[in-house]
Amino acid sequence: MAGPDFDAWDLCGPDGEDWRVPPSELDARQSVLGTRLREAGLPGLLLQHPIDLYYYTGGRQDAAFFVPAEGAPGSTEAGGDGPVAFVRRSLHRARLEAGEDDAPHTIRDFPRLSTFASTLAELGVREAPAMQLGEVPASFAARFQSALANLGTVSDGTAIVHTQREVKSTWEVGCMDEAAEVQWRMFEAIETVGGEGASELDLVAAAEAVSRSEGFGGNVQMRRYPLQCDRGVIVAGRSGGVTSFFDSAVGGAGPHPLSGMGAGFRKIKANEPVLVDLVHVHRGYVVDMTRMFVAGRLDEVWMNRLEDMMSVRDEVVGVLETGGTCSEAWDRGLALATELGHADHLMGQAPDQSRFLGHSVGLQLDEAPVVAAGFDRQMPVGGTMAIEPKVVHTDGAIGSEDTWLREHDGLRPITAGGAWPWVTEW
């Protein structure tokens, strides 16, 4: 039977652009992972979470990706094959997306699960690899733990992957810069179609049209179960005070209870705050930005609240870019917001308040570290974070948000920063 006859050009981006992850990028990531596994004392790692399969192999096929620790049995340093992707479906596409002949890892059919341990043993593996026990479902993990039992006990390697992904490469930052350019046009669409009488969903539809046409794949990936994200959180007036299941300052009514967050059917009224929080995902990479809109003008009370949140943002940015910890940034941001009279309304209304002022982003919307208590470490150089102080009242919500990159000399906004007005009037 003939195999599939599509090629890499059938998988291209706009105007024939090659949107695959460069093989050199995959090679560098796999090498870093091997080193981190050695440092952690783990013999190897079996990756099966779709996001991480994309990160390390260039695609999210139905697969398990084995990466040996540097120098461990099975590694190239020990005379083995090195990283191997075992693919159920689609083997052909996995080869294309990994760079074909330039792929930095071996790609082969997934064996019967009952023979998986012996297959690894044939590659020189002598100990059970760790798994992503913090990511995959328990029943799924249990099947593999049972299959690998002859090689020993399976450890958890989830944190090693998460920590590696915190620091973005130049290529990844470039993807986020491109995402921000698309996001700008999404906000332009909001400016064009919005105004008194337009519904929240009307605005989301306009932004979605831009995002989809530029390559958004339809999913915003979340790390924390059971959260899911409607990336167009647009709330007008009292909708800004509606709480939801989502752990964020602003919930929103959503269109129906199963999609109970974000934009709903409420129509914009004159002079009320309209908070527009839009995510765009470019080639997997998230950028997050919030701006305010109004049909008319915001009154002095709302403008003062916005100015206070900008001061809180400056406080958080100042701590992070000078090497302070994320927990210190939270403490100082919270203290300033409390001093300004917003303790019961910061990041939600008591008792439904979120306890953070910024969240790292990358291939997922809710990465670490977070500007919150307990994150007693710095935002790493190369880290990317959405910083979003907001206040919520019964009659609306207001605040700002940009995605920032920490460079050696400080933080720079990846998204619009001050180039897009904090308040846009229709």
C-alpha positions in Angstrom: 0.0 0.0 0.0 1.4 3.4 -1.0 2.1 5.8 1.9 1.0 9.5 2.1 2.3 11.6 -0.7 2.1 15.1 0.8 5.3 17.0 1.5 6.6 20.0 3.5 5.2 22.4 1.0 1.7 21.2 1.8 2.2 22.2 5.4 3.5 25.7 4.7 2.4 29.0 6.2 1.2 32.1 4.3 2.7 32.7 0.8 4.7 29.5 1.1 6.5 30.5 4.3 8.2 27.6 6.1 6.6 27.8 9.5 8.4 24.7 10.9 10.6 25.0 13.9 14.2 25.1 12.6 16.1 21.8 13.2 18.9 23.8 14.9 16.3 25.1 17.4 15.1 21.5 18.1 18.7 20.3 18.4 19.6 23.0 20.9 16.5 22.3 23.1 17.2 18.5 23.1 20.8 19.1 24.1 19.8 21.4 27.0 17.3 18.9 28.2 19.9 16.1 28.1 22.2 18.2 30.3 19.4 19.1 32.7 18.4 15.5 33.1 22.0 14.6 33.9 22.2 17.4 36.5 19.0 16.1 38.0 20.3 12.6 38.2 17.6 11.2 35.9 18.5 8.6 33.2 16.2 10.1 30.6 12.7 11.4 30.0 9.7 10.2 28.0 7.8 13.2 26.7 4.1 12.7 25.7 2.4 16.1 26.4 1.4 17.6 23.0 2.9 21.1 23.8 6.2 19.6 24.7 6.3 17.3 21.8 5.9 20.4 19.6 8.7 22.2 21.6 11.2 19.3 21.3 10.3 17.6 18.0 8.6 20.3 15.9 5.1 18.7 15.8 2.3 17.5 18.0 1.8 14.0 16.6 0.5 11.1 18.6 3.9 10.1 19.9 6.3 9.4 22.8 9.6 11.1 22.6 12.5 9.6 24.5 15.4 11.8 25.5 18.3 10.2 27.3 20.3 12.2 29.9 23.7 13.4 28.6 26.1 10.5 28.9 23.5 8.0 30.1 22.9 4.7 28.3 21.1 5.3 25.1 22.7 8.8 24.6 25.0 9.5 21.7 27.9 10.1 24.2 27.4 6.5 25.3 27.3 5.2 21.8 23.5 5.1 21.5 21.0 6.6 19.1 20.2 9.7 21.2 16.7 11.1 21.3 14.1 8.9 19.6 10.5 9.8 18.7 8.2 6.8 18.7 5.2 7.8 16.5 1.8 6.2 16.3 0.4 8.8 13.9 1.5 10.4 11.7 4.9 9.1 11.1 5.3 10.7 7.7 4.2 14.1 9.0 6.5 13.8 12.1 9.4 13.4 9.7 8.4 16.4 7.7 7.9 18.6 10.7 11.2 17.6 12.4 13.1 18.8 9.3 13.3 15.6 7.3 17.0 14.7 6.7 18.0 17.5 9.0 16.0 16.2 12.0 18.2 16.1 15.1 16.5 12.9 16.4 15.5 9.5 15.2 11.9 9.0 14.1 10.4 5.5 14.1 7.1 3.6 14.5 5.7 3.2 18.0 6.0 -0.5 19.0 3.4 -2.5 20.8 3.2 -1.1 24.4 3.9 -4.6 25.8 7.3 -4.5 24.0 8.1 -0.8 24.7 10.6 -1.6 27.6 12.4 -4.1 25.5 12.6 -1.6 22.6 14.2 0.9 24.9 16.6 -1.8 26.2 17.6 -2.5 22.6 18.7 1.2 22.4 20.9 0.6 25.4 18.5 2.0 28.1 19.0 0.3 31.5 16.7 2.4 33.7 13.1 3.5 33.4 13.0 7.1 32.0 11.1 9.7 33.9 7.7 10.8 32.6 5.6 14.0 32.8 3.5 12.8 35.7 2.4 16.4 36.3 1.0 16.7 32.8 -0.5 13.5 31.5 -3.7 11.9 32.9 -3.1 9.4 35.7 -4.6 6.4 33.8 -2.4 7.2 30.8 0.7 7.4 33.0 -0.2 4.2 34.8 -0.2 2.2 31.5 3.3 3.4 30.7 4.5 2.9 34.2 3.3 -0.7 34.0 4.9 -1.2 30.6 8.2 0.2 31.9 8.2 -1.8 35.2 11.0 -4.1 34.0 13.3 -1.1 33.8 12.5 0.2 37.3 10.4 2.9 38.9 9.3 5.9 36.8 10.2 9.3 38.3 8.6 12.7 37.5 10.4 15.0 35.1 7.7 17.7 34.7 9.5 20.5 36.4 12.7 20.1 34.3 10.7 20.8 31.1 8.8 23.7 32.6 12.0 25.3 33.9 13.7 25.0 30.5 10.8 26.5 28.7 10.9 29.6 30.9 13.8 31.1 29.0 13.0 31.9 25.4 15.4 31.7 22.5 15.9 34.5 20.0 13.8 32.5 17.6 11.0 32.2 20.1 11.0 35.9 20.9 10.9 36.6 17.2 7.6 34.6 17.1 6.2 36.6 19.9 7.2 39.9 18.2 5.3 38.8 15.1 2.4 37.8 17.3 2.3 41.3 18.7 2.1 42.8 15.2 -1.0 40.8 14.5 -2.4 41.7 17.9 -2.1 45.4 17.0 -4.3 44.8 14.0 -6.8 43.0 16.2 -7.1 46.1 18.4 -7.4 48.2 15.3 -10.4 46.0 14.3 -11.9 46.6 17.8 -11.5 50.4 17.3 -13.2 50.2 13.9 -16.3 48.2 14.8 -16.9 49.3 18.4 -19.1 52.0 19.8 -22.4 52.5 21.6 -24.8 49.6 20.8 -22.2 47.1 19.6 -22.1 43.9 21.6 -19.1 42.4 23.3 -19.4 39.4 20.9 -19.4 41.8 17.9 -16.0 43.1 19.0 -14.6 39.6 19.6 -15.7 38.5 16.1 -13.8 41.4 14.5 -10.7 40.6 16.4 -11.0 36.9 15.7 -11.3 37.5 12.0 -7.9 39.2 12.0 -6.3 36.6 14.2 -7.6 33.6 12.3 -6.6 35.0 8.9 -3.0 35.4 10.2 -2.7 31.8 11.4 -4.2 31.4 14.8 -4.9 27.7 15.2 -8.0 27.9 17.4 -6.6 26.9 20.8 -5.0 28.9 23.7 -3.1 26.3 25.6 -3.4 26.2 29.4 -1.1 24.4 31.9 -3.4 24.4 34.9 -6.3 21.9 34.9 -9.3 22.5 34.6 -8.8 26.0 33.2 -9.5 26.9 29.6 -9.3 30.3 28.0 -11.6 32.3 25.7 -8.9 34.6 24.4 -11.2 37.4 23.6 -12.2 38.7 27.1 -14.2 41.9 26.2 -16.4 43.2 29.0 -18.5 46.3 28.9 -19.7 48.0 32.1 -21.3 45.6 34.5 -20.0 42.6 32.6 -16.6 43.6 34.0 -17.9 42.8 37.5 -19.2 39.3 36.6 -17.1 36.5 38.1 -16.3 33.2 36.4 -14.4 30.0 36.9 -11.3 31.5 35.4 -8.5 32.5 37.7 -8.1 36.0 36.5 -9.1 39.5 37.5 -11.9 39.7 34.9 -14.3 36.9 34.2 -17.2 38.1 32.1 -20.5 36.5 31.4 -19.6 34.6 28.3 -22.3 33.5 25.7 -23.7 30.6 27.8 -22.9 28.6 31.0 -20.6 26.0 29.3 -18.6 28.9 27.9 -19.0 31.0 31.1 -16.3 33.6 30.7 -15.3 36.4 28.4 -17.5 38.2 25.9 -21.3 37.9 26.0 -24.3 39.6 24.5 -24.2 42.8 26.5 -24.2 45.9 24.4 -21.9 48.9 25.0 -23.5 51.9 26.6 -22.2 55.5 26.6 -19.4 56.5 28.9 -18.9 53.0 30.6 -15.5 51.3 30.7 -15.0 48.6 28.1 -12.0 46.3 29.0 -10.5 44.6 26.0 -8.1 41.7 26.8 -6.9 40.0 23.7 -4.6 37.0 23.2 -3.0 36.1 19.9 -1.0 32.9 19.3 1.6 32.9 16.5 3.1 29.5 15.6 2.2 28.4 19.1 3.5 31.5 21.0 1.2 33.6 23.2 1.1 37.4 23.6 -1.4 39.0 25.9 -2.5 42.6 26.0 -5.3 44.7 27.6 -6.5 48.2 26.8 -9.5 50.3 27.7 -12.2 51.6 25.3 -15.2 53.8 25.8 -18.1 55.2 23.8 -17.7 58.8 24.9 -15.5 59.5 27.9 -14.5 57.9 31.1 -15.2 59.9 34.2 -12.6 61.0 36.7 -13.2 58.1 39.0 -12.4 55.5 36.4 -9.4 57.5 35.1 -8.0 57.7 38.6 -8.3 54.0 39.0 -6.5 53.4 35.7 -3.7 55.8 36.7 -3.3 53.9 40.0 -3.0 50.6 38.2 -0.4 52.1 35.9 1.6 53.0 39.0 1.2 49.4 40.3 2.5 48.2 37.0 5.5 50.4 37.1 6.2 49.1 40.6 6.1 45.5 39.5 8.2 46.2 36.4 10.8 48.1 38.5 11.2 45.2 40.9 11.6 42.6 38.1 13.9 44.4 35.9 16.4 45.1 38.7 16.5 41.4 39.7 14.0 41.3 42.5 12.0 38.2 43.0 8.5 37.6 41.7 7.2 37.4 45.3 8.8 40.7 46.1 7.1 42.3 43.1 3.8 40.9 44.3 4.3 42.2 47.8 5.3 45.7 46.6 2.5 45.9 44.0 -0.1 44.8 46.6 1.2 47.2 49.1 0.9 50.1 46.7 -2.6 49.1 45.6 -3.6 48.8 49.2 -2.2 52.3 50.0 -4.1 53.7 47.0 -7.4 52.2 48.4 -7.8 49.2 46.1 -7.2 46.2 48.4 -10.8 44.8 48.1 -10.9 45.3 44.3 -7.4 44.4 43.1 -7.6 41.6 40.5 -11.3 41.0 41.3 -13.8 41.8 44.0 -13.5 40.2 47.4 -13.8 37.3 48.0 -13.3 36.3 44.3 -9.9 37.9 43.9 -7.0 36.4 42.0 -3.7 36.6 43.9 -1.2 37.6 41.2 -0.2 40.6 39.1 1.6 38.9 36.3 1.9 35.5 34.6 4.6 34.1 32.4 3.6 33.2 28.8 5.1 31.1 26.0 3.5 28.1 24.4 1.0 28.2 27.3 -0.9 31.2 28.7 -0.2 30.3 32.4 3.5 29.5 32.6 5.8 30.2 35.5 7.1 32.1 37.3 4.2 34.2 38.4 4.1 37.6 40.2 2.6 36.1 43.3 3.4 35.0 46.8 5.6 31.9 47.0 7.6 32.6 43.7 10.8 33.5 45.5 12.9 33.7 42.4 13.6 36.2 39.7 12.0 36.5 36.3 14.8 34.9 34.3 16.7 36.8 31.6 14.9 35.6 28.5 11.6 35.2 30.4 8.4 36.6 29.0 5.6 37.7 31.2 2.2 39.4 30.9 1.9 42.0 33.7 -1.7 43.0 34.3 -2.8 45.0 37.4 -6.6 45.6 37.2 -9.3 46.7 39.6 -12.9 45.3 39.5 -16.1 46.9 40.7 -19.7 46.0 40.3 -20.1 48.5 37.5 -17.0 47.6 35.6 -13.3 46.8 35.4 -10.3 48.8 34.4 -6.5 48.2 34.0 -3.8 47.5 31.5 -1.6 44.6 30.4 1.4 44.1 28.2 3.7 41.1 27.6 7.2 41.9 28.6 10.6 40.3 27.9 13.4 40.5 30.4 16.7 41.4 28.7 20.0 41.9 30.4 19.4 45.6 30.8 15.8 45.5 31.9 12.3 44.7 30.7 11.0 45.7 27.3 7.3 45.4 26.1 6.8 42.9 23.4 3.2 44.1 22.9 2.3 47.7 22.1 3.4 49.3 25.4 2.7 53.0 25.3 2.4 53.0 21.5 -1.3 52.1 21.8 -3.4 54.5 24.0 -4.4 53.3 27.4 -7.9 54.5 26.7 -9.4 54.7 23.2 -12.6 56.7 22.6 -15.1 55.8 20.0 
